[in-house]
Amino acid sequence: MRLVLLLWLLAALVPALQAQEIILLSGGPAVRSFEKFKINSHDKYWGNFIDSALQRAKDLQAEAKTTDKIVWLVFRPSYLSRGREDNQDYLKIIEERGKLVGVSPIYFDNKNQLLTLLRRDGSKEKPKISRLEYFGHSNKKCWMFDYSNRVDGGALEPLVLHVDDLEKISGSSFTPNAECVSYGPPMLNASVTVATPAKNFPSAGE
């Protein structure tokens, strides 16, 4: 009887001990055909948002709880188009670099795919998000995954995540003390705590 009770108590504790996920999100680079003649040229190097996310993964691996899992989301279309321009297989390079750090990219091609990846129910298959960090182009109102890739100096729907889109993600997808951090031009390196995601990210920038 005591054994049965002990097993029941352990089973009840499993959700509390369940791993949470840290999401690292890499936006895409501009194409050089749009940027190369500008004074303030973006993305001379194609891998800015890849290398910075992987370095962050290394830092988190050193400090994260053993139960936390680092998940790396990468916006695929921009790396394909920049790769065609540079005559490089950047997806292969991304995967090789991720392997060295112990993370594998999960690609998304548009906003709807990203929203699906961010919707969580706290189950083993979809653990809640304790931290979300974005590396890429942005402004005060949106994250522009495809900046200056299909449109010179801008990005088109559905290749941006606008603040108005956040109502499509439930706050219950995040842990109570979750944080969202956004890095990259023209963003300030600003951090906000996510209590209600629809009100708290994207972060502030110019």
N, C-alpha and C positions, 0 to 999 in steps of 0.2 A: 504494500500500500504506500509506504514511504517512497519507494522508487517511482511509482506512478505519479505521485504528487510532485516529486522533484523534476521529473520529465515535463510535467505540465507547466511548472514554473519556468523552466528553461525555455520552453516553446513560447511562453508569454513574453519573455525578454528579448526574443529574436528581433522583432521590429525595432526595439530601442537600440539594439546593437548593430543594426543594419548599416551597411556602408552608404555614405552619401557621395555625390559626385561633384567634382570641380570641373567646370566647363571652360575651356580655352577656345576662343573663337577667332580664327584668322580670316580677315577680309582679303580681297584680291588686289593686285598691283595694276596701275595704269599701263597702257601701251605707250611705247616711246614715240610712236608716230604722232600722237597728240601732244606729247610733253617736251620733246627734245629741243624745241626752239624757244621755250618759255624761259624767262629769267628765273622764276621760282619753279623749277621743274620738279615734278613728283616722280618717285620710284625709278631713279636711275638704276638702282639695284632691284631686281625682281623679288627678292626673298625677304624684304624687310619684316613683313608680318608673319613670316614662317619662322625665321630665326629668333625673333623676339618671343614668340609663343613657346618655342622649344626651350629657350633659356629659362623662361618662367616655369615651364614644367620641371626643369632640373631643380630650380629653387623650391618649388612646392614639394617635390619628392623628398627633399631634405627636411622639410618642416611639417608636412601634412601628417594627419593621423594615419595609422596603418590601415584603417578601414576605408579611408577616402580613396576614390578612384578618379584619376585624371582622364577626362574625355576631351579629345581635340577635334573640333569641327572646322572644316576648311571649305571656303567658297571656291568651287571647282572651275566655273567658266572662265574667270579672269586668268587663271594659270594656264588654261588651254590656249586662250587667244594670245597671251604674252609668249607662251612657248612657241606658237606658230611664228610669231614675229621674230623671235630670237633663234629659231631652229633648234629648240631644246625640248626634251621631254621632262617638263617640270614636275608632273605628277610622280614620275619615277623618282626624281631627286627628293621630293617631299617625303615620299614613303621611306626612302633610304635614310634620310636624316631623322625621321621619326623613330625608326627602328633602333638607331644608336642611343636614343633617349628612353626607349621603352614605351613609346606611345604610337598608335597607328591613327592616321587621319580618317575621319568620317566625313565624307564629302556631302555638300548640299549644293543645289543648283539655283534655288530661288527662296524667297521669303517663306512661302508656305511649307516647304520642306524643313526649313529651320524651325518654324513654329511647332511643327510636329515633333521634332527632336527635343524641344524644350518643354513640352507638355509632360508632366510627371504625376504619378498617383501614389508614389511612396512604396510601390511594390518592389520585389527583388529585380524584376525586369526593368522597371522605370523608377529608380531611386530618386529622392528629392535632391535638388541642387543647393549646395551650400555656398557656392561661389561661382560667379560668371565674369570672365574677363575677356574683353574684346580688343583686338589688335587690328586697326584698319582706319580707313578714311571715314570721317563723320562730321556732323555739325550739331547744333544744339537740338535739332529735332529728329535726326535719323542717323543710322549707321549705313554708310554707302559702300556695300561690298564690291560694287562694280564701277567705282569712281574712275572717270576718264578712261574707260575701256571700250565701251560702245558709243558713248557720247563724250565729246571733248569737254572736260571740266565739270562733269556731272554724272548722274546715274539715273537709270530709268526704273520704274516699277516693272515687275515685282522684285527688283534687285537691290532694294533698300528695306531696312526695317525702321518704320516711322513710329514715333511715340504713340500715335493713334492705333497702331497695330497691337499694342501691348495688352489691350483688353481681351485679346484672343488667347492670352496665357493666364491661367489661374494663379493667384498668389499662393495657392496650396502646392504648386509645383516646387516651391522653394522652402527651405528651412526657415524658422522664425528669425534667425539672425543672419540670413544670407546677405552677401555683399555683391554688388556689381561694380566693376572697374572698367574704365575705357581708356585706352592708350592710342596715341598715334595722331598724325596731322589731320586736321588742324586742332585736334583735341588737346585740352589741358590734361595732364595726368591726374584726373579727378576720380574720387571714389565716393560712392553713395551706398547707404545701406538699403537693401531691398526688403521693405515690409509689404508694400503693395506694388508689384512690378510695374503696373500701368502708370504709376505716378513717379517712379524713381529712376528709370533709365530709358533712353540714352542719357548720359551724364552731360554736364554743362561744357560748352565749348564755343568757339567762334567759327 
